[in-house]
């Protein structure tokens, strides 16, 4: 399992992903799930992945190869003219990879090799865009009616994002909001784990304005986790008291 979030703001895009993969409680590993490509002054594109690790790594490897092979450059993320076309091409690669893997492993393997992805970025002269790509290769685009996407273990962190999101919030507040969302997910599901990768893409700035890995002993994340737990307890105790006698007819 994994957890990834992509969010669109007036100022740009904010992404965060965990790094845990597991095949049982005794086989836990760390693998990067966030990838980035850029052309200085022209474009920056990021991709986050969830699902079968072999499938997602195969898709990312094909995308990486296209940036290096001259014959494939017309379908490269560094050459495609729009983010929509980038989402279309990644969706096609994902669908083909899933189908090929399932065919090679037989009908009983159906569903075991699926994956989903979040694509984010901006190409010069266009708006920042955010897409969620499904295993079948189709995708949807974020808007300010649906300003963030989650993939992986989504349910525990979603209420935090819904209550705290504001389209004109600062990048710093967006990262803090995501940390709270991830902390709630980490507490509820052991299949999501640190380190976390963070990426902030500012509108019309084609290099990240912030990019870092949050480790287990990161003092700010520890502070956020402890402060959020204390704030929840304090909020609970500040609610009006419930009385058995007040409910009697």
N, C-alpha and C positions, 0 to 999 in steps of 0.2 A: 504494500500500500504506500501511498505518498500523499502529499498535500501541496498544491501550487495555487497561487492567486495572482491574477493580473487585474490591474485597476486603471481606469482612465480618469484623468482630472483635467481641469481647464489648463493646467500648466504642463501636462504631459502624461507619462505612463509610469506606473510603479509595479514591480514584479517581485515575488518572493516564492521560494520553493524550499522544501526540505531535501534531505539527501539519503534517507534510509530506504533500503530494500531488504526484504526478508523472505526466506523460504522456510519458515518455522522459527520457533523461539531460539533455536540454537544455531541459526545460520543467518546472521544479520550483518549487512555490509553497508558501506558508504559509497554512493555513486552520484555524480553530478547529474542534475536534471534540468539545468538551465544553460542555454547556449546562446552565443551572440556573434553576429557578423556586422561589419561596418565598413563604409567607405567614407573617409573624412570629408565633411562638408557636403555629402551627397545622400547618405542613407545610414540608418542603424536599424537592425532587425534582431529580435530575440525570440527564442523558442523555449517553452517549458514542456516537459513530458511526464505522463503518468501511464501506468499499465505495465505490460510485459516488457522487461528490460531488454531482451534480445530484439524485440520488435522496434522499440524506440531507438536503440543504438544503431540498428540497421538503417533506419530512416535518416538519422543524423549523419551517419557515415556517408550515405549517398549524397546528402546535401553538401557535406564538406568536400567530397570528391569533385562535385560540379564546380566548386569555386576554383579548382586547380586545373581541371582538364579543359583545354581550349575548345574541344568539340562539343562540350556540354555547357559552355558558358551562357548560351541563350536561355537555358532553363535554370541558371544559377540565381540564388538569392541576391547576388551582387549585380545582376543584370536585368532581372525582371522589372518592367516599368512601373508596376503598381503593387501595393500591398495586397489587393484583391487577387491579383495573379499569383503572388507568392503563396497565399492561402490555398488557392486552387491547386498549385503544383505540389505543395506539401500534402494536401488531402489525397491527391492522386498517388503519391509515393506511399503514404500510409495505407491506403486501401490495397494497393498492389502487394505490399509487404505482408499485410495480414493474410490476404488470400493465398499467397505463395507458401507462407509458413503453415497455414492450416491444411493446404493440399498435401504438403510434404509429410505431415504428421497424421493424416487420416481424419475421417469425419468425427471421430470421438474427441478430437482436439479442438473442435469448434468452440470459440469463446475464450480459450486459454491464452491466445496470443494477441488479444486486442490491446489497443492503447488509445489515448486521447491526448490532445496537445493544445497549448495556448500560444498563439502567435501575436507578437506585438512589435510595433516599430513605426518609422516614418521615413518617407522618401521626399527629397527636397521639392518644394512647391506644392505639397499635398499635406493633408491633415494626419496627425498621429492616429493609428488605427489598432484595434484589438479584436482578435478572432478566437473562437473556440472551435477546434477541429475534432470531429468524431471519428471512430474507427472505420466507419463506412466511407470516409473521405469527404462528406459534406460538412458544412461549417456555418456558424452564425457570427454576426459582428456585434460588438458592444456599442451601446449608445448611452446617453445620459439618463434614459429610462431604465436601462440595464447596464450599469456602469462598471461592473466587475464580473469576472469569470473565475470559477474554481474547478479544479479537477482533482481526482483522487478522493481522499476522505474529507468530504465537504461539509457534513452536517454540523459538526461541533463548532466550527469557526464562523459559520454563516451568520448567526444572529448578531455577532459582534460587528461584522461589516455592515449589515443592514442598518443597525442603530447608529453607528458612528460615522458613516460615510457622508461627506459633503464635497461637492464637485470643485469648490474653490478652496479646499483645505490645502495647507502647505505640504510639500513633499515630506518634510520631517514628521508632520502629524499623520500622514498616510502610512509611513513606515512604522510609526508607533502603533497605529490601529492594526496593521497587519501582524505586528508582534503579539498583540493581545489575542488576535484570532488564532495565531499559531500556538500560543501558549495554552489556550483552551483546548485545542486539538491534541497537543502533546500530552496534556493531563488525562485526556479521555481515551486515547488510542495509542498503544505501544508500537504500532506499526508505522507511526510517523515519528521522526526523530531529528535531532540536531546532528550536524551543523545545518544552518539555514543560509541560503544564498539570496542576496538582495541586489536589485538593479533598478536605478532611477533614470529615466530618459526624459529630458526636458524638451518641450516643443521647440523645433527649429535649431536644436543643438544636436549634432549628429555624432556625438561621443557621450558616453554616460556621465552624468554629473555626480553619481554616487554608485559605487559597486563594492560590495564587501561580503565576506563570509562571517556568519555569527556562530562562534564556537560554543561548546558546552559551558565554559567558564566565563563567557562574555559578561562583564559587570553590568552593563546597561540592561541586557536581556534579563539577567537575574533580578535586577531591581524592578523591572517592569512586571515580571512574574509575581514577585512578592507583593508589590504595591497593588496589583490587580486583585490578588487573593484577599488582601486586607480591605480593599475598597468594597468588594462584594460582601464580605462579612459585616462591615459597617453599614452598608446600604440595607442589608437584611434586618439588622437589629434596629434600624431607624424606621422601619415600616410600622404602621398601626398594629397594636397587639390584637391577636385573635382571642375571643373569649367564648367558652362553651355557653355561658349564660345568655350572651347576646344573640344566640341563634335559636333560642327557645321561643315558641309561640306564646 
